[in-house]
């Protein structure tokens, strides 16, 4: 399967049922892959602005007690989510943010809509990853999900260069990736206060 198909397979196995985001250039292949999945159990909630998506994910995580998944595209799409990441970090809200990026061969060349989102978000999240090979997709997503919920919960960032979506990843789901065999603990129940 491709890197994009693998990403949705892993997120589905982690229990993801909803993703918040705005489609855009560098993240569009991931959105297309979700739309073409057969028996797709994941709903894509589209907002009009990336800031709304990250705040919607924040609210979802607070209510459900499990990590929320959000998506943003490269460049200004990614910079629009930083305020929401700060909010989630301050309030210990588990969010996994998937950020699109230009292809790996163009990173660092000031390509169209390239921004160093990996380093921009690092001070306001628990951890950031940049996927450089499709074989990393499963392990990085599982580690990101666990990092978001482990210890003091908080947001994490996974940066996906555009060429990773299309590249075939050699992963067998019969035995499962090494990390897929790990049994995830039950979600943390966060009390909801209505004032």
Secondary structure as GFF3:
##gff-version 3
##sequence-region A 1 195
A	DSSP	alpha_helix	3	13	.	.	.	ID=ss1
A	DSSP	beta_strand	18	21	.	.	.	ID=ss2
A	DSSP	three_ten_helix	25	27	.	.	.	ID=ss3
A	DSSP	alpha_helix	28	35	.	.	.	ID=ss4
A	DSSP	beta_strand	43	46	.	.	.	ID=ss5
A	DSSP	alpha_helix	50	64	.	.	.	ID=ss6
A	DSSP	beta_strand	68	72	.	.	.	ID=ss7
A	DSSP	alpha_helix	76	79	.	.	.	ID=ss8
A	DSSP	alpha_helix	82	90	.	.	.	ID=ss9
A	DSSP	beta_strand	95	101	.	.	.	ID=ss10
A	DSSP	three_ten_helix	104	106	.	.	.	ID=ss11
A	DSSP	alpha_helix	117	122	.	.	.	ID=ss12
A	DSSP	beta_strand	127	131	.	.	.	ID=ss13
A	DSSP	three_ten_helix	134	136	.	.	.	ID=ss14
A	DSSP	alpha_helix	137	149	.	.	.	ID=ss15
A	DSSP	beta_strand	155	161	.	.	.	ID=ss16
A	DSSP	alpha_helix	162	166	.	.	.	ID=ss17
A	DSSP	three_ten_helix	178	181	.	.	.	ID=ss18
###
